[in-house]
Amino acid sequence: QVQLVESGGGLVQAGGSLRLTCTGSGRTFSNYAMGWFRQAPGKEREFVAATVLNGGNTVYRDSVKGRFTISRDNAKNTVYLQMNSLKPEDTAVYYCRALRGVFVYWGQGTQVTVSS
């Protein structure tokens, strides 16, 4: 079992920045691929970014490339999502996910609201 807790969300003006943090506990954090997803009102949850076990490889959805950066610190059981140049369309609840084989764990989410 892995417990995930997100933090760092909030209200920001367009063009601003936020850094989301996801801290894990339970199983060995470094054994899990970590990702960020988001869900806007009335829409399905969508992939945002992911990083593999050591953080060496990352992948992003096209709309956030060049603006968002995912990173992880396995010593702190933490994964980050640095979000710059935020746009109103980035408004959503952001979720952290841990993945290892068939095992998937989600955090409770943190709200990000970008005003125009």
N, CA, C and O of each residue as an XYZ file, in Angstrom:
464
protein
N       0.837     -1.188      0.000
C       0.000      0.000      0.000
C       0.877      1.245      0.000
O       1.889      1.306      0.699
N       0.478      2.236     -0.791
C       1.171      3.516     -0.844
C       0.152      4.609     -0.574
O      -0.899      4.663     -1.212
N       0.464      5.466      0.360
C      -0.385      6.626      0.623
C       0.275      7.859      0.013
O       1.467      8.101      0.199
N      -0.519      8.624     -0.713
C      -0.010      9.807     -1.403
C      -0.781     11.034     -0.935
O      -2.006     11.008     -0.819
N      -0.048     12.103     -0.670
C      -0.672     13.356     -0.239
C      -0.115     14.493     -1.088
O       1.089     14.749     -1.093
N      -1.007     15.169     -1.803
C      -0.610     16.305     -2.625
C      -0.769     17.612     -1.847
O      -1.592     17.717     -0.937
N       0.018     18.580     -2.217
C      -0.103     19.920     -1.658
C       0.455     20.920     -2.660
O       1.084     20.539     -3.647
N       0.222     22.198     -2.399
C       0.803     23.241     -3.239
C      -0.161     23.899     -4.188
O       0.202     24.865     -4.859
N      -1.382     23.407     -4.267
C      -2.359     24.038     -5.144
C      -2.802     25.389     -4.605
O      -2.463     25.772     -3.485
N      -3.565     26.102     -5.424
C      -4.056     27.393     -5.000
C      -4.585     28.196     -6.163
O      -4.789     27.683     -7.263
N      -4.804     29.485     -5.889
C      -5.293     30.419     -6.901
C      -4.135     31.275     -7.383
O      -3.401     31.844     -6.576
N      -3.969     31.369     -8.690
C      -2.881     32.156     -9.261
C      -3.369     32.842    -10.526
O      -4.255     32.333    -11.213
N      -2.798     33.988    -10.830
C      -3.156     34.679    -12.063
C      -2.467     34.035    -13.254
O      -1.421     33.399    -13.120
N      -3.069     34.210    -14.412
C      -2.463     33.698    -15.637
C      -1.043     34.236    -15.773
O      -0.777     35.411    -15.522
N      -0.141     33.347    -16.177
C       1.265     33.704    -16.273
C       2.065     33.410    -15.026
O       3.295     33.472    -15.042
N       1.381     33.092    -13.954
C       2.049     32.796    -12.699
C       2.559     31.373    -12.609
O       2.486     30.605    -13.568
N       3.077     31.037    -11.437
C       3.678     29.718    -11.214
C       3.180     29.107     -9.914
O       2.815     29.808     -8.970
N       3.177     27.791     -9.893
C       2.908     27.016     -8.689
C       3.789     25.789     -8.724
O       4.168     25.311     -9.794
N       4.112     25.283     -7.551
C       4.810     23.994     -7.465
C       3.980     23.051     -6.619
O       3.721     23.311     -5.444
N       3.570     21.965     -7.226
C       2.833     20.924     -6.523
C       3.806     19.905     -5.958
O       4.836     19.597     -6.557
N       3.452     19.393     -4.793
C       4.259     18.380     -4.120
C       3.389     17.182     -3.804
O       2.245     17.323     -3.371
N       3.939     16.010     -4.023
C       3.256     14.762     -3.669
C       4.222     13.952     -2.816
O       5.309     13.584     -3.263
N       3.817     13.684     -1.603
C       4.657     12.919     -0.682
C       4.029     11.557     -0.455
O       2.837     11.449     -0.168
N       4.847     10.513     -0.585
C       4.356      9.160     -0.435
C       4.857      8.497      0.835
O       5.910      8.851      1.365
N       4.093      7.539      1.309
C       4.499      6.749      2.463
C       4.014      5.336      2.252
O       3.126      5.083      1.437
N       4.600      4.421      2.987
C       4.204      3.034      2.848
C       5.303      2.244      2.160
O       6.404      2.101      2.692
N       4.999      1.734      0.980
C       5.963      0.926      0.236
C       7.139      1.770     -0.237
O       7.113      2.997     -0.150
N       8.146      1.111     -0.728
C       9.338      1.790     -1.208
C       8.983      2.694     -2.376
O       8.638      2.232     -3.463
N       9.072      3.962     -2.130
C       8.655      4.965     -3.104
C       9.431      4.848     -4.408
O       8.874      5.038     -5.489
N      10.705      4.539     -4.304
C      11.547      4.525     -5.494
C      11.199      3.398     -6.456
O      11.682      3.397     -7.588
N      10.382      2.445     -6.045
C       9.985      1.337     -6.913
C       8.822      1.692     -7.836
O       8.413      0.880     -8.666
N       8.300      2.885     -7.691
C       7.094      3.270     -8.410
C       7.381      4.352     -9.444
O       8.113      5.308     -9.188
N       6.786      4.172    -10.615
C       6.738      5.274    -11.568
C       5.700      6.274    -11.049
O       4.634      5.884    -10.572
N       6.018      7.537    -11.147
C       5.148      8.567    -10.589
C       4.616      9.473    -11.683
O       5.314      9.793    -12.645
N       3.381      9.875    -11.519
C       2.783     10.747    -12.525
C       1.836     11.750    -11.921
O       1.375     11.600    -10.789
N       1.555     12.777    -12.695
C       0.546     13.776    -12.344
C      -0.558     13.741    -13.398
O      -0.301     13.654    -14.599
N      -1.790     13.810    -12.908
C      -2.964     13.866    -13.757
C      -3.804     15.052    -13.290
O      -3.573     15.600    -12.212
N      -4.771     15.440    -14.099
C      -5.660     16.516    -13.687
C      -7.062     16.265    -14.211
O      -7.266     15.567    -15.204
N      -8.015     16.855    -13.517
C      -9.408     16.715    -13.922
C     -10.113     18.048    -13.737
O     -10.234     18.561    -12.625
N     -10.573     18.593    -14.847
C     -11.335     19.834    -14.824
C     -12.812     19.501    -14.674
O     -13.225     18.384    -14.988
N     -13.619     20.454    -14.198
C     -15.055     20.196    -14.023
C     -15.703     19.750    -15.321
O     -15.522     20.373    -16.367
N     -16.457     18.666    -15.240
C     -17.162     18.172    -16.408
C     -16.313     17.439    -17.419
O     -16.802     17.055    -18.482
N     -15.039     17.239    -17.100
C     -14.134     16.559    -18.033
C     -13.539     15.321    -17.386
O     -13.569     15.158    -16.166
N     -12.997     14.452    -18.232
C     -12.350     13.255    -17.732
C     -10.948     13.594    -17.198
O     -10.339     14.594    -17.577
N     -10.474     12.739    -16.325
C      -9.117     12.906    -15.817
C      -8.131     12.677    -16.961
O      -8.283     11.742    -17.747
N      -7.124     13.539    -17.043
C      -6.160     13.430    -18.138
C      -4.733     13.426    -17.612
O      -4.427     13.972    -16.552
N      -3.884     12.792    -18.389
C      -2.467     12.712    -18.071
C      -1.807     14.074    -18.220
O      -2.121     14.827    -19.142
N      -0.889     14.388    -17.306
C      -0.135     15.640    -17.401
C       1.352     15.360    -17.598
O       1.961     15.855    -18.546
N       1.938     14.561    -16.695
C       3.375     14.311    -16.760
C       3.695     13.060    -15.968
O       2.939     12.660    -15.082
N       4.833     12.441    -16.296
C       5.251     11.245    -15.577
C       6.759     11.131    -15.584
O       7.442     11.669    -16.455
N       7.261     10.421    -14.597
C       8.686     10.157    -14.510
C       8.892      8.723    -14.058
O       8.113      8.192    -13.266
N       9.946      8.100    -14.567
C      10.218      6.711    -14.213
C      10.966      6.652    -12.870
O      11.075      7.658    -12.170
N      11.473      5.479    -12.525
C      11.905      5.187    -11.164
C      12.954      6.152    -10.628
O      12.861      6.609     -9.489
N      13.947      6.459    -11.449
C      15.018      7.331    -10.962
C      14.855      8.767    -11.436
O      15.729      9.601    -11.199
N      13.769      9.057    -12.091
C      13.518     10.407    -12.553
C      14.258     10.778    -13.812
O      14.178     11.919    -14.268
N      14.988      9.820    -14.389
C      15.805     10.142    -15.551
C      14.998     10.415    -16.800
O      15.367     11.282    -17.592
N      13.914      9.701    -16.994
C      13.075      9.890    -18.168
C      11.754     10.518    -17.754
O      11.136     10.109    -16.771
N      11.334     11.510    -18.514
C      10.073     12.178    -18.239
C       9.258     12.282    -19.511
O       9.805     12.252    -20.613
N       7.960     12.404    -19.359
C       7.062     12.566    -20.495
C       5.957     13.526    -20.092
O       5.525     13.547    -18.939
N       5.500     14.325    -21.062
C       4.502     15.355    -20.804
C       3.416     15.337    -21.868
O       3.637     14.911    -23.001
N       2.245     15.805    -21.477
C       1.229     16.038    -22.505
C       1.667     17.269    -23.290
O       2.362     18.140    -22.766
N       1.257     17.329    -24.538
C       1.761     18.379    -25.422
C       1.462     19.786    -24.895
O       2.291     20.686    -25.029
N       0.305     19.975    -24.310
C      -0.116     21.326    -23.925
C       0.675     21.900    -22.757
O       0.580     23.098    -22.487
N       1.454     21.076    -22.057
C       2.229     21.594    -20.922
C       3.729     21.551    -21.188
O       4.512     22.028    -20.367
N       4.136     20.996    -22.305
C       5.563     20.925    -22.622
C       6.173     22.324    -22.649
O       5.613     23.256    -23.226
N       7.329     22.443    -22.012
C       8.009     23.728    -21.953
C       7.524     24.621    -20.826
O       8.151     25.639    -20.529
N       6.420     24.257    -20.195
C       5.884     25.058    -19.072
C       5.943     24.299    -17.749
O       6.197     24.897    -16.704
N       5.712     23.001    -17.785
C       5.684     22.178    -16.570
C       6.933     21.305    -16.518
O       7.463     20.889    -17.548
N       7.389     21.037    -15.306
C       8.521     20.141    -15.100
C       8.222     19.199    -13.947
O       7.896     19.636    -12.843
N       8.336     17.900    -14.213
C       8.166     16.905    -13.166
C       9.539     16.462    -12.691
O      10.465     16.295    -13.484
N       9.653     16.276    -11.388
C      10.902     15.788    -10.813
C      10.581     14.983     -9.569
O       9.474     15.054     -9.034
N      11.562     14.216     -9.113
C      11.325     13.406     -7.918
C      12.578     13.381     -7.056
O      13.702     13.500     -7.544
N      12.345     13.221     -5.768
C      13.425     13.052     -4.798
C      13.088     11.801     -4.007
O      12.301     11.850     -3.062
N      13.686     10.677     -4.393
C      13.341      9.403     -3.758
C      13.759      9.368     -2.290
O      13.138      8.672     -1.487
N      14.794     10.105     -1.937
C      15.222     10.145     -0.540
C      14.153     10.782      0.346
O      14.073     10.497      1.540
N      13.330     11.652     -0.256
C      12.268     12.321      0.494
C      10.892     11.754      0.175
O       9.877     12.259      0.655
N      10.864     10.690     -0.646
C       9.581     10.087     -1.052
C       8.652     11.138     -1.656
O       7.459     11.170     -1.354
N       9.198     11.982     -2.496
C       8.448     13.123     -2.996
C       8.606     13.284     -4.498
O       9.684     13.065     -5.051
N       7.522     13.668     -5.146
C       7.548     14.040     -6.549
C       6.942     15.440     -6.661
O       5.996     15.787     -5.954
N       7.509     16.228     -7.562
C       7.103     17.617     -7.720
C       6.565     17.861     -9.126
O       6.895     17.147    -10.072
N       5.736     18.878     -9.232
C       5.330     19.366    -10.538
C       5.465     20.887    -10.501
O       4.642     21.579     -9.902
N       6.503     21.392    -11.142
C       6.699     22.826    -11.254
C       5.902     23.317    -12.444
O       6.100     22.847    -13.565
N       5.010     24.248    -12.214
C       4.132     24.740    -13.260
C       4.375     26.230    -13.464
O       4.123     27.037    -12.569
N       4.858     26.585    -14.631
C       5.130     27.974    -14.974
C       4.221     28.423    -16.116
O       3.620     27.603    -16.810
N       4.132     29.726    -16.294
C       3.319     30.291    -17.378
C       1.924     29.686    -17.392
O       1.428     29.266    -18.438
N       1.311     29.646    -16.249
C       0.003     29.004    -16.124
C      -1.060     29.733    -16.927
O      -1.033     30.953    -17.085
N      -1.993     28.939    -17.427
C      -3.086     29.445    -18.247
C      -4.419     29.069    -17.593
O      -4.486     28.103    -16.832
N      -5.470     29.821    -17.885
C      -6.774     29.465    -17.311
C      -7.181     28.021    -17.616
O      -7.845     27.380    -16.801
N      -6.794     27.514    -18.770
C      -7.152     26.145    -19.129
C      -6.394     25.098    -18.326
O      -6.674     23.906    -18.455
N      -5.439     25.518    -17.501
C      -4.761     24.588    -16.595
C      -5.556     24.383    -15.303
O      -5.183     23.556    -14.471
N      -6.641     25.128    -15.136
C      -7.464     24.993    -13.941
C      -8.046     23.590    -13.841
O      -8.690     23.109    -14.774
N      -7.816     22.936    -12.703
C      -8.261     21.557    -12.502
C      -7.860     21.109    -11.103
O      -7.114     21.789    -10.399
N      -8.372     19.955    -10.723
C      -7.832     19.259     -9.560
C      -6.692     18.380    -10.066
O      -6.862     17.598    -11.001
N      -5.543     18.519     -9.442
C      -4.354     17.770     -9.853
C      -4.134     16.605     -8.894
O      -4.161     16.758     -7.673
N      -3.913     15.426     -9.496
C      -3.742     14.201     -8.730
C      -2.370     13.605     -8.987
O      -1.843     13.658    -10.098
N      -1.813     13.044     -7.942
C      -0.569     12.310     -8.024
C      -0.898     10.822     -8.131
O      -1.835     10.345     -7.490
N      -0.135     10.095     -8.935
C      -0.354      8.663     -9.079
C       0.959      7.900     -8.961
O       1.981      8.317     -9.505
N       0.922      6.791     -8.252
C       2.057      5.870     -8.150
C       1.682      4.594     -8.882
O       0.576      4.080     -8.712
N       2.597      4.080     -9.698
C       2.309      2.923    -10.542
C       3.464      1.926    -10.484
O       4.629      2.277    -10.671
N       3.097      0.663    -10.216
C       4.071     -0.416    -10.313
C       3.332     -1.669    -10.756
O       2.579     -2.253     -9.976
N       3.534     -2.079    -11.977
C       2.826     -3.239    -12.502
C       1.323     -2.999    -12.481
O       0.834     -2.045    -13.085
N       0.596     -3.856    -11.791
C      -0.866     -3.729    -11.698
C      -1.296     -2.891    -10.505
O      -2.488     -2.665    -10.297
N      -0.342     -2.438     -9.734
C      -0.652     -1.664     -8.530
C      -0.651     -0.174     -8.862
O       0.333      0.373     -9.359
N      -1.783      0.464     -8.573
C      -1.959      1.882     -8.854
C      -2.519      2.561     -7.612
O      -3.485      2.087     -7.014
N      -1.911      3.662     -7.236
C      -2.364      4.409     -6.071
C      -2.517      5.882     -6.451
O      -1.727      6.433     -7.217
N      -3.567      6.503     -5.886
C      -3.849      7.911     -6.170
C      -3.869      8.723     -4.881
O      -4.207      8.213     -3.812
N      -3.505      9.983     -5.001
C      -3.692     10.912     -3.910
C      -5.092     11.490     -3.958
O      -5.898     11.134     -4.818
N      -5.371     12.384     -3.028
C      -6.726     12.938     -2.911
C      -6.930     14.148     -3.811
O      -8.062     14.588     -4.015
N      -5.850     14.684     -4.345
C      -5.949     15.806     -5.268
C      -5.753     17.149     -4.598
O      -6.003     17.314     -3.404
N      -5.297     18.110     -5.398
C      -5.144     19.487     -4.930
C      -5.651     20.423     -6.022
O      -5.342     20.232     -7.198
N      -6.422     21.423     -5.640
C      -7.070     22.307     -6.604
C      -6.101     23.376     -7.094
O      -5.430     24.037     -6.301
N      -6.041     23.531     -8.397
C      -5.293     24.625     -9.023
C      -6.284     25.463     -9.815
O      -6.994     24.946    -10.678
N      -6.330     26.745     -9.524
C      -7.228     27.654    -10.224
C      -6.410     28.803    -10.794
O      -5.697     29.497    -10.069
N      -6.522     28.992    -12.100
C      -5.774     30.050    -12.782
C      -6.779     31.076    -13.299
O      -7.633     30.759    -14.127
N      -6.669     32.290    -12.811
C      -7.590     33.349    -13.222
C      -7.013     34.125    -14.394
O      -5.799     34.287    -14.518
N      -7.899     34.596    -15.242
C      -7.461     35.336    -16.440
C      -7.332     36.822    -16.162
O      -6.975     37.588    -17.056
